[in-house]
Amino acid sequence: AEANGDTPRILFDGGSLGTEPGTPVWSPDGRSIAFAMRPAGATDENESDIYIMTAGGDGIRRLTAAAGDDSHPHWSADGKRIFFNSARSTPDLKADWTAQWIDIYSMASDGTDVRRHTECKATCTYPVPSPDGLLVAHRRTVPTSAADWAHEPVQRNSEVFVTKIEGSVTLNVTNSPAYDGWPSWSPNGRWIIFASNRDQPPNVGQVFAVRADGTGLRQLTSGPLSRVQPSASFDGKLLFFYENIETDRFEIGHIARTELSLPE
């Protein structure tokens, strides 16, 4: 679609290659789109792989073929690598997805040179590298008492972590019993923008920002509608997010935007 939402069109619907294509992300040069999809013929309900196509929806190539869940691709700022989460190191792919070991990996944009960046032995997903290429922000579940998206009590708390790409140093930057997730970076790399249902009704999230060292937490959106999956425009002046109404029976949503202003 155009930037104002006009003239939307389907680029790829899976066809004979797979089902449920989703989580598309532009390459920094705007020429390619990485996405995840369940490959055709997959028998595991969690099976997912990373694919790439041109900005016009052509030239589709499969980049991963490991068993289990490979998903949530995000490009490095220079466009040379794609970060993703994978269950390839889990001891038992037949276990429930929530009990599998899902870690953060990256690969060259042609699918070669796969590297592992975390040893979570838990659920680590949605990896987004920092603009300078030194850190990766990601969601991670920790075994503490918490509340899920519907405010039901659970023993797996969803937090946003920042991990050094070279090394094992990692930091919980959200530290809340609420559900925190969907991290992204401000263009200058000083802020992590994420969604959380802290202090919100069930199934409602808002967008927050926190510095990469976990300080300076601030709320960026408010209101009765839920706002999640945030990302900033390349110039840092606009904030885009998925705005929706969600109940246990239905979900209706759309892409929305608002002005963004964060301190240096």
C-alpha positions as CSV (number, residue, x, y, z in Angstrom):
1,A,0.0,0.0,0.0
2,E,1.0,3.6,-0.3
3,A,2.3,5.3,2.9
4,N,-1.2,6.8,3.5
5,G,-2.9,3.4,3.1
6,D,-4.2,3.8,-0.4
7,T,-4.1,1.2,-3.2
8,P,-3.2,-1.9,-1.1
9,R,-2.4,-5.0,-3.1
10,I,-1.4,-8.6,-2.4
11,L,2.3,-9.3,-3.0
12,F,2.3,-13.0,-2.2
13,D,-0.3,-15.4,-0.7
14,G,1.8,-18.5,-0.3
15,G,0.5,-20.3,-3.4
16,S,2.0,-23.7,-3.8
17,L,5.1,-22.9,-1.7
18,G,3.4,-22.6,1.7
19,T,0.7,-21.2,3.9
20,E,0.3,-18.4,6.4
21,P,3.0,-16.0,5.1
22,G,3.5,-13.2,7.6
23,T,5.7,-10.8,9.5
24,P,7.1,-9.1,6.4
25,V,10.1,-6.7,6.9
26,W,11.7,-4.4,4.3
27,S,15.4,-4.6,3.6
28,P,17.2,-1.3,4.4
29,D,17.6,-0.6,0.6
30,G,13.9,-1.2,0.0
31,R,14.6,-3.9,-2.6
32,S,13.7,-7.1,-0.7
33,I,11.2,-8.3,1.8
34,A,11.9,-11.1,4.3
35,F,9.0,-13.0,5.9
36,A,8.1,-16.2,7.6
37,M,5.9,-19.0,6.3
38,R,4.8,-22.5,6.9
39,P,6.3,-24.5,4.0
40,A,4.1,-26.7,1.9
41,G,3.9,-30.3,3.1
42,A,4.9,-29.4,6.7
43,T,3.5,-31.9,9.2
44,D,4.6,-30.1,12.4
45,E,2.0,-27.4,13.4
46,N,4.9,-25.2,14.6
47,E,6.9,-25.6,11.3
48,S,8.0,-22.2,9.9
49,D,10.9,-21.0,7.8
50,I,12.3,-17.7,6.6
51,Y,11.9,-16.6,3.0
52,I,12.9,-13.6,0.9
53,M,11.3,-12.0,-2.1
54,T,11.7,-8.8,-4.2
55,A,9.7,-5.7,-3.2
56,G,7.4,-6.6,-6.1
57,G,6.6,-10.0,-4.8
58,D,8.8,-12.0,-7.2
59,G,11.9,-14.1,-6.9
60,I,10.8,-16.0,-3.8
61,R,13.6,-17.9,-2.1
62,R,13.6,-20.1,1.0
63,L,16.5,-19.3,3.3
64,T,16.0,-21.8,6.2
65,A,15.1,-25.4,6.3
66,A,15.6,-26.5,9.9
67,A,12.9,-28.5,11.6
68,G,10.7,-26.5,14.0
69,D,9.9,-22.8,14.2
70,D,12.2,-20.3,12.3
71,S,10.3,-17.0,12.4
72,H,10.3,-13.2,13.1
73,P,13.0,-12.1,10.6
74,H,14.6,-8.6,11.0
75,W,17.4,-7.1,8.9
76,S,20.6,-5.6,10.2
77,A,21.0,-1.9,9.4
78,D,23.5,-2.6,6.6
79,G,21.2,-5.2,5.0
80,K,23.9,-7.9,5.1
81,R,22.3,-10.1,7.8
82,I,18.8,-11.3,8.8
83,F,18.1,-12.0,12.5
84,F,15.5,-14.6,13.4
85,N,14.4,-16.9,16.2
86,S,14.7,-20.6,15.9
87,A,13.9,-23.8,17.8
88,R,16.6,-25.8,16.1
89,S,18.5,-26.3,19.4
90,T,15.6,-27.5,21.4
91,P,15.9,-31.0,22.9
92,D,12.4,-32.0,21.9
93,L,10.5,-30.5,18.9
94,K,7.5,-32.6,19.8
95,A,7.1,-30.7,23.1
96,D,4.6,-27.9,23.3
97,W,6.0,-24.7,21.7
98,T,6.1,-23.0,25.1
99,A,8.3,-25.7,26.5
100,Q,10.8,-25.6,23.6
101,W,14.2,-23.9,23.6
102,I,13.9,-21.0,21.1
103,D,17.0,-18.9,20.6
104,I,18.2,-15.9,18.5
105,Y,20.2,-16.5,15.4
106,S,21.3,-14.5,12.4
107,M,22.4,-15.4,8.9
108,A,23.7,-13.7,5.8
109,S,21.0,-12.4,3.6
110,D,21.5,-15.4,1.2
111,G,20.9,-17.9,4.0
112,T,24.5,-18.8,4.6
113,D,26.8,-18.2,7.7
114,V,24.2,-19.0,10.4
115,R,25.2,-17.8,13.8
116,R,23.6,-18.4,17.2
117,H,23.5,-15.4,19.6
118,T,21.7,-16.6,22.7
119,E,21.6,-19.6,25.1
120,C,18.1,-18.9,26.5
121,K,16.9,-22.4,27.2
122,A,13.6,-20.7,27.1
123,T,11.5,-18.7,24.6
124,C,13.5,-15.9,23.0
125,T,11.8,-14.4,20.0
126,Y,11.3,-11.3,17.9
127,P,15.0,-10.3,17.6
128,V,15.8,-6.8,16.3
129,P,19.4,-5.7,15.9
130,S,20.5,-2.2,17.0
131,P,21.4,0.3,14.3
132,D,25.1,0.1,15.2
133,G,25.0,-3.8,15.0
134,L,26.3,-4.3,18.6
135,L,23.1,-5.3,20.4
136,V,19.9,-7.2,19.7
137,A,16.6,-6.5,21.4
138,H,14.3,-9.4,21.8
139,R,11.4,-10.9,23.8
140,R,12.3,-13.5,26.4
141,T,10.2,-15.5,28.8
142,V,11.4,-15.9,32.4
143,P,10.1,-18.4,34.9
144,T,8.4,-16.0,37.3
145,S,4.8,-15.3,38.3
146,A,3.1,-12.9,35.9
147,A,0.0,-12.0,34.0
148,D,-0.6,-12.9,30.4
149,W,-2.2,-10.6,27.7
150,A,-5.7,-11.4,29.1
151,H,-4.5,-10.8,32.7
152,E,-4.7,-14.4,33.5
153,P,-2.0,-15.6,36.1
154,V,0.9,-17.5,34.5
155,Q,4.3,-18.7,35.5
156,R,6.1,-17.4,32.3
157,N,6.7,-13.7,32.3
158,S,7.3,-12.0,28.9
159,E,10.0,-9.4,29.0
160,V,12.1,-7.4,26.6
161,F,15.9,-8.1,26.8
162,V,18.9,-6.5,25.2
163,T,21.8,-8.9,24.4
164,K,25.2,-8.2,23.1
165,I,25.6,-9.8,19.6
166,E,29.2,-10.7,20.3
167,G,29.1,-12.3,23.8
168,S,26.6,-13.4,26.4
169,V,25.9,-10.2,28.3
170,T,22.1,-9.7,28.5
171,L,19.8,-7.2,30.3
172,N,16.1,-7.2,31.1
173,V,15.0,-3.7,30.2
174,T,11.3,-3.9,31.0
175,N,11.1,-5.6,34.4
176,S,7.3,-5.8,34.8
177,P,4.9,-8.6,35.7
178,A,2.9,-7.5,32.7
179,Y,3.3,-8.8,29.2
180,D,6.1,-6.9,27.4
181,G,7.1,-7.6,23.8
182,W,7.4,-6.5,20.2
183,P,10.7,-4.5,20.6
184,S,12.1,-2.2,18.0
185,W,14.8,0.5,18.0
186,S,14.6,4.2,17.5
187,P,16.7,5.2,14.5
188,N,19.5,6.7,16.6
189,G,19.8,3.5,18.6
190,R,19.2,5.2,22.0
191,W,15.7,3.9,22.7
192,I,13.9,0.6,22.5
193,I,10.2,1.0,21.6
194,F,7.9,-1.8,22.7
195,A,4.3,-2.7,23.7
196,S,3.0,-3.7,27.1
197,N,-0.3,-4.3,28.8
198,R,1.0,-2.9,32.2
199,D,-1.8,-0.8,33.8
200,Q,-4.1,-1.6,30.9
201,P,-7.4,-3.6,30.7
202,P,-7.2,-7.2,29.5
203,N,-6.2,-7.6,25.9
204,V,-5.2,-4.0,25.6
205,G,-1.6,-2.8,25.1
206,Q,0.1,0.6,24.7
207,V,3.4,1.6,23.3
208,F,6.3,2.5,25.6
209,A,10.0,3.4,25.2
210,V,13.0,2.7,27.4
211,R,16.7,3.4,27.0
212,A,18.9,0.4,26.1
213,D,20.2,0.4,29.7
214,G,16.6,0.0,31.1
215,T,16.3,3.6,32.3
216,G,14.0,6.5,31.2
217,L,10.7,4.5,30.8
218,R,8.0,6.5,29.2
219,Q,4.5,5.8,27.7
220,L,4.0,6.9,24.1
221,T,0.4,6.0,23.4
222,S,-2.9,5.9,25.4
223,G,-6.6,5.4,25.0
224,P,-9.2,2.6,24.9
225,L,-7.8,0.9,21.7
226,S,-4.9,-1.5,21.9
227,R,-1.6,-0.5,20.2
228,V,1.1,-3.1,19.6
229,Q,3.9,-4.1,17.2
230,P,5.4,-0.6,17.1
231,S,8.1,0.7,14.8
232,A,9.5,4.2,14.0
233,S,9.9,5.8,10.6
234,F,13.4,6.0,9.2
235,D,13.6,9.7,10.2
236,G,12.3,9.0,13.8
237,K,9.4,11.5,13.4
238,L,6.5,9.0,13.1
239,L,5.5,6.0,15.2
240,F,3.6,3.2,13.4
241,F,1.7,0.4,15.2
242,Y,-1.1,-2.1,15.0
243,E,-4.3,-0.6,16.5
244,N,-7.0,-3.0,17.4
245,I,-9.9,-4.2,19.5
246,E,-9.5,-7.8,20.8
247,T,-11.9,-10.0,22.8
248,D,-12.1,-13.8,23.3
249,R,-14.4,-14.0,20.3
250,F,-13.0,-11.6,17.7
251,E,-10.3,-9.2,16.7
252,I,-10.5,-6.1,14.5
253,G,-7.5,-4.0,13.7
254,H,-5.6,-1.7,11.3
255,I,-2.3,0.0,10.9
256,A,-2.1,3.5,12.5
257,R,0.5,6.2,13.1
258,T,1.2,9.1,15.3
259,E,4.0,11.7,15.8
260,L,7.0,10.5,17.7
261,S,9.3,12.6,19.8
262,L,12.0,11.1,22.1
263,P,14.8,12.9,23.9
264,E,18.3,12.4,22.6
